[in-house]
Amino acid sequence: MDHHDKILILDFGSQYTQLIARRVRELGVYSEIKPFSIPLQEIRMLSPKGIILSGGPASVYAADAPLPDPGIFDVNIPILGICYGLQVIAHLLGGEVTRAPQREYGRAELQVEDAAHLFAGLGKSLDVWMSHGDHLTKLPPGFQIIAHTANAPIAAIHHLNKPLYGIQFHPEVVHTPRGAEILANYVFKSCRCRGDWNASSFVERTVIDIRTRIAKKRALCALSGGVDSTVAAALVGRAIGERLVCVFVDTGLLRENEAEEVCSFYQHADFEFRFVDASQRFLAKLRGVVDPEEKRKIIGHEFIRVFEEEAKQLGTVDYLVQGTLYPDVIESVSTRGPSATIKSHHNVGGLPDRMKLRLLEPLRELFKDEVRRVGRELMVPSFILGRHPFPGPGLAVRILGEITPERVDILRPADRIFMEELRASGHYDQIWQAFAVLLPIQTVGVMGDERTYENVVALRAVTSLDGMTADWADIPRDLLARISNRIINEVKGVNRVVYDISSKPPSTIEWE
C-alpha cells in the first residue's frame, strides 16, 4: 500500500518489534515491519523516511548473528537502533560490543548529555527501561555519547555528521514514560514525517487497493460476527459492493445464542448474507483430538472447505476475505523476521497449503485498536466494535482436552454467566478480553450433603492495549464470588471455579 510517509522497522527477533510499529503509528506515521535481511534494493524501492532497527535476543559478535546489509548506512536515511539495533550500528561501523558483567533489566535513570537530537525538550534526566546482556565498550568512529546511565556508560549515541542514532533502552514500552516523545523527536525532527496517517487515510487507500486488486471479480467473506471480520466485510463491501458475499458458519463451537444473534443482525446488512450450520461436521472432525495445534489446523482446514463449497454454489468466486490482524500473523508464523512462533492462528498457520480461493486480508497490518478506529470510520455499530476478542476456533481452544457436545454444553452457560455479571457490574468495557475455560480435570466437592466429582472452570480476564502484552484484571472479590456461586449452582457438572492471575508474558491470553 502506498503511503506518503513510511518508517521501516527491521525485525531482529524481538517479540516486541510490533510495539515499535504501534508507537510510530500512534504518532500518525505509517510503519511497516520487514525482516532484518531485506535486500538493500527493496529498501530503496520502499522509499522510507526512516529506518528503525529493533531489539533482539542475539549477540552481534556471534557467528550466526542476524545483521542487515551494511549498505543501509550509506543511503542517507535517518536510522535509529534500539537495544540490539544500537549494537548492530556499533558493530558494523567499527565500534565494540561485549558481554556485560551482568545483565541489566528494569528501570534505569538516563542522564542526558546532549539534548539537541532525540532528547530535545525532555530535560536532563529520564526514567527508561533496560533489557540487555551485551553493551558497548567502544564507540564507532564519528559517533558521540549523548546519554548514559549508572550501569551503561554508553546508553545513547549519535553520529556527528550523519542521521544515525542508537539507544540501549526501550522507548516503545510503557515503562519508559517519555518514550513516545523520544520516538516523536526521531520521526518528526530527524525523518521530517508529516504525521498524516489515520483511520480515514487507511480506509481511502485500502479501498483503492482492493478495487485495483480484485477488479471485477467476486469475494466471499468469512464472517464471524466479531470486530475483525465485520470491519473487514465493511471495508471490502465499500470497495466492491454487491460483489461481496458474507458467509457465517456455525461450527458448533460458538458462545451461547451467538448464531441466532449474528443472523438477526446481518440479515439486514447491505451485502448478501448466508448462514451455514456445520456444527455436526466440525465436532465430528474434532472427536478424540486433544492437541491444541491439531485442533486449530483441523478447524482452519474445515473452514476453508466450507467456504470453497459455498463459493462453488455461488458460481465464480475468486477471493476469500478474512479479518486477520497483525498480532495473528506475528504469533503464528515468522514471515517478517526471526521472531519466535507462539501458536498457529486459524486464519494464518491453520490454512491448508493449497486453496482454490485467493486470500484477501485487508486488516493484516493493523492492531486491534486501529481496527476499531477504522470500524468507526466505516460506521460499524458500537455494540460490535466493543465486543471482546473471540478466537476463530471458538470454544475449541477454551475446552482443554477432548471436545464433545457434552463438554461444550458445560462451558457455554458458564461463559454466559461470566459475561452477564461483567456487563451488569460495569466491568465489561474496562476489560480487554474475558472468558471461561473448561479444564480437563475433575475434583471432589460436596453439594447437598453429597459427594461430587465434577469439572473445574477457570475464569480469565485481562487488561491490554493491543493483545500483545496483557495483565490479569483485578476484578473485585465480591464480583468473583457472585460469578463463582452462579456457575456452580446453575451449570450442571461444575463444582469448582478458579481465577487465572497470569500475565502475558509469560502466559498467553488464551489457554490453548
C-alpha positions as CSV (number, residue, x, y, z in Angstrom):
1,M,0.0,0.0,0.0
2,D,1.3,3.4,-0.9
3,H,1.7,6.0,1.9
4,H,3.2,9.5,1.8
5,D,5.5,8.8,4.8
6,K,6.7,5.5,6.0
7,I,9.0,4.3,8.7
8,L,10.6,0.9,8.1
9,I,11.3,-1.3,11.1
10,L,13.8,-4.1,10.6
11,D,13.0,-7.1,12.9
12,F,15.9,-8.8,14.6
13,G,13.8,-11.2,16.6
14,S,12.2,-9.2,19.4
15,Q,8.7,-10.3,20.4
16,Y,8.0,-6.6,20.9
17,T,9.1,-5.3,17.5
18,Q,5.4,-4.7,16.8
19,L,5.2,-2.3,19.8
20,I,7.7,0.0,18.0
21,A,5.3,-0.1,15.0
22,R,2.4,0.7,17.2
23,R,4.1,3.7,18.8
24,V,5.1,5.1,15.5
25,R,1.6,4.7,14.1
26,E,0.2,6.4,17.2
27,L,2.2,9.4,16.1
28,G,0.2,9.4,12.9
29,V,3.0,7.9,10.7
30,Y,2.6,4.6,8.9
31,S,5.2,2.0,9.9
32,E,6.0,-1.3,8.3
33,I,7.9,-4.3,9.7
34,K,10.3,-6.2,7.4
35,P,12.9,-8.9,8.2
36,F,16.4,-7.7,9.0
37,S,17.7,-9.5,5.9
38,I,15.6,-7.4,3.5
39,P,17.7,-6.6,0.4
40,L,19.0,-3.0,0.1
41,Q,17.4,-2.7,-3.3
42,E,14.0,-3.4,-1.8
43,I,14.6,-0.8,0.9
44,R,15.3,1.8,-1.7
45,M,12.1,0.8,-3.6
46,L,10.0,1.2,-0.4
47,S,11.4,4.8,0.0
48,P,11.1,5.0,3.8
49,K,11.6,8.3,5.6
50,G,13.4,6.5,8.4
51,I,14.6,3.0,9.4
52,I,14.4,1.6,13.0
53,L,16.5,-1.4,13.9
54,S,14.6,-3.4,16.6
55,G,15.8,-5.2,19.6
56,G,16.6,-8.9,19.6
57,P,17.9,-11.8,21.7
58,A,21.2,-12.4,19.7
59,S,24.7,-11.1,20.2
60,V,26.2,-9.2,17.3
61,Y,29.6,-10.8,17.8
62,A,28.1,-14.4,17.4
63,A,28.9,-16.3,14.3
64,D,25.2,-16.6,13.2
65,A,24.2,-13.1,14.4
66,P,21.3,-11.5,12.4
67,L,22.8,-8.5,10.6
68,P,21.4,-6.2,7.9
69,D,23.0,-5.2,4.7
70,P,25.7,-2.7,5.8
71,G,24.7,-0.5,2.8
72,I,21.8,0.8,4.7
73,F,24.1,3.2,6.5
74,D,25.0,4.8,3.1
75,V,21.5,5.6,1.8
76,N,21.3,8.8,3.8
77,I,18.1,7.8,5.6
78,P,17.8,8.5,9.3
79,I,18.4,5.3,11.3
80,L,17.5,4.6,14.9
81,G,18.9,1.5,16.6
82,I,17.1,0.2,19.7
83,C,18.9,-2.1,22.1
84,Y,20.2,-4.8,19.8
85,G,19.8,-2.3,17.0
86,L,22.2,0.1,18.7
87,Q,24.7,-2.8,19.0
88,V,24.3,-3.6,15.3
89,I,25.2,0.0,14.4
90,A,28.2,0.0,16.6
91,H,29.4,-3.5,15.4
92,L,29.1,-2.7,11.7
93,L,30.6,0.7,11.9
94,G,33.7,-0.1,13.8
95,G,32.7,0.0,17.5
96,E,33.0,-2.7,20.0
97,V,30.2,-4.7,21.7
98,T,30.9,-7.2,24.5
99,R,29.1,-9.2,27.1
100,A,28.2,-7.0,30.1
101,P,29.4,-8.0,33.6
102,Q,25.8,-8.6,34.5
103,R,22.5,-8.4,32.6
104,E,20.7,-5.1,33.0
105,Y,16.9,-5.5,33.2
106,G,14.4,-3.0,34.6
107,R,14.2,0.7,35.4
108,A,17.2,3.0,35.0
109,E,17.8,6.7,35.2
110,L,19.1,8.1,32.0
111,Q,21.3,11.2,32.2
112,V,21.2,13.2,29.0
113,E,24.4,14.7,27.8
114,D,23.2,16.2,24.5
115,A,19.6,17.3,24.3
116,A,19.8,18.6,20.7
117,H,18.6,15.4,19.0
118,L,16.5,12.5,20.3
119,F,16.1,14.2,23.7
120,A,15.2,17.7,22.6
121,G,12.8,19.2,25.1
122,L,13.0,16.3,27.5
123,G,15.3,17.7,30.2
124,K,18.4,16.2,31.7
125,S,17.1,13.1,33.4
126,L,14.6,10.5,32.2
127,D,13.3,7.1,33.5
128,V,13.9,4.4,30.9
129,W,13.6,0.6,30.7
130,M,16.6,-1.5,30.1
131,S,16.8,-5.2,28.9
132,H,20.2,-6.3,27.6
133,G,23.1,-8.6,28.3
134,D,25.6,-7.0,26.0
135,H,26.8,-3.4,26.0
136,L,29.0,-1.0,24.0
137,T,32.6,-0.7,25.2
138,K,34.0,1.3,22.3
139,L,32.3,4.0,20.2
140,P,32.4,3.6,16.4
141,P,34.3,6.4,14.6
142,G,32.4,9.6,14.1
143,F,29.9,9.0,17.0
144,Q,29.5,10.7,20.3
145,I,27.8,9.7,23.5
146,I,24.5,11.6,24.1
147,A,23.3,9.8,27.2
148,H,24.4,7.4,29.9
149,T,23.1,5.5,33.0
150,A,24.9,4.3,36.1
151,N,25.3,0.8,34.6
152,A,25.6,1.8,30.9
153,P,28.2,4.5,30.2
154,I,27.1,4.4,26.5
155,A,23.3,4.4,26.7
156,A,22.7,6.6,23.6
157,I,24.8,7.7,20.7
158,H,24.6,10.0,17.7
159,H,26.8,10.3,14.6
160,L,28.4,13.8,14.3
161,N,27.7,14.1,10.5
162,K,25.1,11.5,9.6
163,P,21.5,11.0,10.9
164,L,22.4,7.8,12.7
165,Y,21.2,7.3,16.3
166,G,21.3,4.4,18.8
167,I,19.8,3.9,22.2
168,Q,20.4,1.0,24.6
169,F,16.9,1.2,26.3
170,H,13.4,0.6,25.0
171,P,11.3,3.7,24.2
172,E,8.4,1.6,22.9
173,V,7.4,0.1,26.3
174,V,5.2,1.9,28.8
175,H,7.9,1.6,31.4
176,T,9.8,4.3,29.6
177,P,7.3,7.1,30.4
178,R,8.6,9.6,27.8
179,G,9.4,7.1,25.2
180,A,6.8,8.3,22.8
181,E,8.4,11.8,22.9
182,I,11.8,10.3,22.1
183,L,10.3,8.5,19.1
184,A,8.5,11.7,18.1
185,N,11.8,13.6,18.0
186,Y,13.2,10.9,15.7
187,V,10.1,10.6,13.5
188,F,9.4,14.4,13.1
189,K,12.7,16.2,13.7
190,S,15.1,13.7,12.1
191,C,12.9,12.0,9.5
192,R,10.6,15.0,8.9
193,C,7.4,12.9,8.6
194,R,4.1,14.8,8.4
195,G,2.0,12.6,10.6
196,D,-0.9,12.2,8.2
197,W,-1.7,8.5,8.6
198,N,-5.0,7.8,10.3
199,A,-8.1,5.7,10.0
200,S,-9.6,7.9,7.3
201,S,-6.5,7.7,5.1
202,F,-6.2,4.0,5.7
203,V,-9.8,3.4,4.5
204,E,-9.3,5.6,1.5
205,R,-6.1,3.9,0.3
206,T,-7.2,0.4,1.2
207,V,-10.5,0.7,-0.8
208,I,-8.5,1.8,-3.8
209,D,-6.0,-1.0,-3.3
210,I,-8.9,-3.6,-3.1
211,R,-10.6,-2.3,-6.2
212,T,-7.3,-2.5,-8.1
213,R,-6.5,-6.0,-6.9
214,I,-10.0,-7.6,-7.3
215,A,-11.0,-5.6,-10.4
216,K,-14.4,-7.1,-11.4
217,K,-14.1,-10.4,-9.5
218,R,-16.2,-11.6,-6.6
219,A,-15.2,-12.2,-3.0
220,L,-16.6,-14.3,-0.2
221,C,-16.1,-13.1,3.4
222,A,-15.6,-15.4,6.4
223,L,-17.9,-13.5,8.8
224,S,-17.8,-14.4,12.5
225,G,-19.8,-11.6,13.9
226,G,-16.8,-10.2,15.8
227,V,-15.0,-6.9,15.4
228,D,-12.3,-8.1,12.9
229,S,-14.4,-9.9,10.3
230,T,-17.2,-7.2,10.5
231,V,-14.7,-4.4,9.8
232,A,-13.1,-6.4,7.0
233,A,-16.5,-7.0,5.5
234,A,-17.4,-3.3,5.7
235,L,-14.1,-2.3,4.2
236,V,-14.3,-4.8,1.3
237,G,-18.0,-4.0,0.9
238,R,-17.3,-0.3,0.4
239,A,-14.7,-1.3,-2.3
240,I,-16.7,-3.8,-4.3
241,G,-20.3,-3.5,-3.2
242,E,-22.7,-6.3,-4.2
243,R,-19.8,-8.5,-5.5
244,L,-19.2,-9.4,-1.8
245,V,-21.0,-12.3,-0.2
246,C,-20.6,-12.9,3.6
247,V,-20.9,-16.4,5.0
248,F,-21.4,-17.1,8.7
249,V,-20.6,-20.7,9.7
250,D,-21.9,-22.2,12.9
251,T,-19.1,-24.6,13.9
252,G,-20.8,-25.9,17.0
253,L,-18.2,-24.0,19.0
254,L,-19.9,-20.6,19.3
255,R,-20.9,-19.0,22.5
256,E,-24.5,-19.4,23.8
257,N,-27.1,-17.9,21.4
258,E,-24.4,-16.4,19.3
259,A,-25.6,-17.9,16.0
260,E,-29.1,-16.5,16.5
261,E,-27.8,-13.0,17.4
262,V,-25.4,-12.8,14.5
263,C,-28.0,-14.0,12.0
264,S,-30.5,-11.5,13.4
265,F,-28.2,-8.6,12.9
266,Y,-26.7,-9.4,9.5
267,Q,-29.9,-10.4,7.7
268,H,-30.4,-6.7,7.3
269,A,-26.9,-5.8,6.1
270,D,-26.2,-4.2,2.7
271,F,-24.3,-7.2,1.4
272,E,-25.5,-10.8,0.7
273,F,-25.5,-12.8,3.9
274,R,-25.5,-16.6,4.1
275,F,-25.7,-18.9,7.1
276,V,-24.2,-22.4,7.2
277,D,-24.9,-24.8,10.1
278,A,-21.8,-27.1,10.0
279,S,-21.7,-27.8,13.8
280,Q,-22.0,-31.6,13.4
281,R,-19.3,-31.6,10.7
282,F,-16.8,-29.7,12.9
283,L,-17.5,-31.7,16.1
284,A,-17.1,-34.9,14.2
285,K,-13.7,-33.8,12.8
286,L,-12.5,-32.9,16.3
287,R,-13.6,-36.1,18.0
288,G,-10.7,-37.5,20.1
289,V,-8.4,-34.6,19.3
290,V,-6.6,-33.1,22.4
291,D,-3.6,-31.3,20.9
292,P,-4.3,-27.6,20.6
293,E,-2.3,-27.1,17.5
294,E,-4.1,-30.0,15.8
295,K,-7.4,-28.5,16.8
296,R,-6.5,-25.2,15.2
297,K,-5.4,-26.8,12.0
298,I,-8.4,-29.0,11.7
299,I,-10.7,-26.1,12.2
300,G,-8.8,-23.9,9.8
301,H,-8.9,-26.6,7.1
302,E,-12.6,-27.3,7.6
303,F,-13.4,-23.6,7.4
304,I,-11.8,-23.4,4.0
305,R,-13.6,-26.5,2.8
306,V,-16.9,-25.0,3.8
307,F,-16.1,-21.7,2.2
308,E,-15.0,-23.4,-1.0
309,E,-18.3,-25.3,-1.2
310,E,-20.2,-22.1,-0.7
311,A,-18.2,-20.4,-3.3
312,K,-18.9,-23.2,-5.8
313,Q,-22.7,-22.8,-5.2
314,L,-22.4,-19.1,-5.8
315,G,-20.6,-19.6,-9.1
316,T,-17.3,-17.8,-9.8
317,V,-15.8,-16.5,-6.6
318,D,-12.1,-15.7,-6.6
319,Y,-11.2,-14.3,-3.2
320,L,-11.7,-15.3,0.5
321,V,-11.8,-12.3,2.8
322,Q,-10.6,-12.8,6.4
323,G,-10.3,-10.5,9.4
324,T,-6.7,-11.4,10.1
325,L,-4.8,-8.9,12.2
326,Y,-1.1,-8.2,12.6
327,P,-0.9,-9.9,16.1
328,D,-2.4,-13.1,14.4
329,V,0.4,-13.0,11.9
330,I,3.3,-12.3,14.3
331,E,2.2,-15.0,16.7
332,S,1.6,-17.6,14.1
333,V,4.4,-17.6,11.5
334,S,7.7,-15.8,11.3
335,T,7.0,-14.3,7.9
336,R,8.7,-11.0,8.7
337,G,11.8,-11.9,10.7
338,P,13.2,-14.4,13.2
339,S,10.6,-13.7,15.9
340,A,9.6,-17.0,17.6
341,T,6.3,-18.7,16.7
342,I,3.9,-18.7,19.6
343,K,0.9,-20.6,18.2
344,S,-0.9,-21.1,14.9
345,H,-3.8,-18.9,14.3
346,H,-6.7,-20.5,12.3
347,N,-6.5,-17.6,9.8
348,V,-2.8,-18.0,9.3
349,G,-1.0,-21.2,10.4
350,G,-4.2,-23.2,10.2
351,L,-4.8,-22.8,6.5
352,P,-4.1,-25.6,4.1
353,D,-1.2,-25.3,1.7
354,R,-3.5,-25.4,-1.4
355,M,-6.7,-23.4,-1.6
356,K,-8.9,-22.7,-4.6
357,L,-9.7,-19.2,-3.2
358,R,-7.1,-16.4,-3.0
359,L,-6.8,-14.7,0.4
360,L,-7.7,-11.1,0.9
361,E,-6.7,-9.8,4.4
362,P,-7.2,-6.0,4.4
363,L,-6.5,-5.7,8.1
364,R,-3.4,-7.9,8.4
365,E,-1.1,-4.9,9.1
366,L,-3.4,-3.4,11.8
367,F,-3.6,-3.8,15.6
368,K,-7.0,-4.2,17.4
369,D,-7.4,-0.6,18.5
370,E,-6.6,0.5,14.9
371,V,-9.3,-1.8,13.6
372,R,-11.8,-0.3,15.9
373,R,-10.9,3.2,14.7
374,V,-11.3,2.0,11.1
375,G,-14.6,0.5,12.1
376,R,-15.9,3.8,13.4
377,E,-14.8,5.4,10.2
378,L,-16.9,2.8,8.4
379,M,-19.9,3.4,10.7
380,V,-19.8,-0.1,12.2
381,P,-22.2,-0.2,15.2
382,S,-20.5,0.4,18.6
383,F,-22.0,-2.7,20.1
384,I,-20.0,-4.8,17.7
385,L,-16.8,-2.7,18.0
386,G,-16.9,-3.0,21.7
387,R,-17.0,-6.8,21.8
388,H,-14.2,-8.7,23.4
389,P,-12.0,-10.7,21.0
390,F,-13.2,-14.2,20.3
391,P,-10.9,-16.7,18.7
392,G,-11.7,-18.1,15.3
393,P,-11.5,-21.7,16.7
394,G,-14.1,-20.6,19.2
395,L,-14.6,-22.7,22.3
396,A,-12.3,-25.4,20.9
397,V,-9.3,-23.6,22.4
398,R,-11.2,-23.0,25.7
399,I,-12.1,-26.6,26.2
400,L,-8.8,-28.2,27.2
401,G,-8.6,-31.8,26.2
402,E,-11.2,-33.6,24.1
403,I,-14.1,-31.7,22.6
404,T,-17.5,-33.3,23.0
405,P,-21.0,-31.9,22.7
406,E,-21.4,-32.6,26.5
407,R,-18.3,-30.5,27.3
408,V,-19.4,-27.7,25.0
409,D,-22.8,-27.7,26.9
410,I,-21.0,-27.2,30.2
411,L,-18.7,-24.3,29.0
412,R,-21.4,-22.3,27.2
413,P,-23.6,-21.4,30.2
414,A,-20.5,-20.8,32.4
415,D,-19.1,-18.3,29.9
416,R,-22.5,-16.6,29.5
417,I,-22.8,-16.2,33.3
418,F,-19.4,-14.6,33.4
419,M,-20.3,-12.1,30.6
420,E,-23.6,-11.3,32.2
421,E,-22.0,-10.4,35.5
422,L,-19.2,-8.4,34.0
423,R,-21.8,-6.3,32.0
424,A,-24.2,-5.9,34.9
425,S,-21.3,-4.6,37.1
426,G,-19.9,-2.2,34.5
427,H,-16.6,-4.1,34.3
428,Y,-17.0,-5.5,30.7
429,D,-15.9,-2.4,28.9
430,Q,-12.8,-2.0,31.2
431,I,-11.5,-5.4,30.3
432,W,-9.8,-6.3,27.0
433,Q,-10.9,-9.9,27.0
434,A,-12.7,-12.2,29.4
435,F,-13.8,-15.8,29.0
436,A,-14.3,-19.2,30.8
437,V,-12.1,-22.3,30.3
438,L,-13.2,-25.9,30.9
439,L,-10.3,-27.8,32.4
440,P,-9.6,-31.5,31.6
441,I,-9.7,-32.4,35.3
442,Q,-12.4,-33.2,37.9
443,T,-12.3,-32.5,41.6
444,V,-14.1,-33.7,44.7
445,G,-16.8,-31.4,46.1
446,V,-19.8,-31.5,48.4
447,M,-23.2,-30.4,47.2
448,G,-26.4,-31.1,49.1
449,D,-24.5,-33.2,51.7
450,E,-23.5,-35.5,48.9
451,R,-20.0,-36.1,47.4
452,T,-19.5,-34.8,43.9
453,Y,-16.7,-35.4,41.4
454,E,-17.1,-32.9,38.7
455,N,-15.5,-30.3,36.4
456,V,-13.4,-27.3,37.1
457,V,-14.0,-24.0,35.2
458,A,-11.2,-21.4,35.1
459,L,-12.1,-17.7,34.6
460,R,-9.7,-15.5,32.6
461,A,-9.9,-11.7,32.3
462,V,-7.1,-9.4,31.1
463,T,-6.4,-5.7,30.5
464,S,-4.4,-4.8,27.5
465,L,-3.8,-2.1,24.8
466,D,-3.2,-4.4,21.8
467,G,-3.3,-8.1,23.0
468,M,0.5,-8.5,22.6
469,T,1.1,-7.9,26.3
470,A,-1.6,-8.2,29.0
471,D,-2.1,-8.1,32.7
472,W,-4.8,-10.0,34.6
473,A,-7.8,-7.9,35.5
474,D,-8.2,-7.1,39.2
475,I,-11.9,-8.0,39.4
476,P,-13.4,-7.2,42.8
477,R,-13.6,-10.1,45.2
478,D,-17.4,-9.9,45.8
479,L,-18.0,-9.9,42.0
480,L,-15.8,-13.0,41.6
481,A,-17.6,-14.7,44.4
482,R,-21.0,-14.0,42.8
483,I,-19.8,-15.3,39.4
484,S,-18.4,-18.5,41.0
485,N,-21.6,-19.0,43.0
486,R,-23.8,-18.7,40.0
487,I,-21.7,-21.0,37.8
488,I,-21.5,-23.8,40.5
489,N,-25.3,-23.5,41.2
490,E,-26.6,-23.0,37.6
491,V,-24.2,-25.1,35.5
492,K,-24.7,-28.8,35.9
493,G,-21.4,-30.7,36.1
494,V,-19.2,-27.9,37.7
495,N,-18.2,-27.9,41.3
496,R,-15.2,-25.7,41.3
497,V,-14.3,-22.3,39.8
498,V,-10.7,-20.8,39.8
499,Y,-9.4,-17.4,38.6
500,D,-6.3,-17.1,36.4
501,I,-3.9,-14.4,37.6
502,S,-1.2,-14.9,35.0
503,S,0.1,-12.0,32.8
504,K,1.3,-12.1,29.2
505,P,4.1,-12.7,29.0
506,P,5.0,-15.3,30.3
507,S,1.5,-16.7,29.7
508,T,-0.6,-16.2,26.6
509,I,-4.2,-14.8,26.9
510,E,-5.9,-17.9,25.6
511,W,-5.1,-21.2,27.4
512,E,-4.5,-23.0,24.1
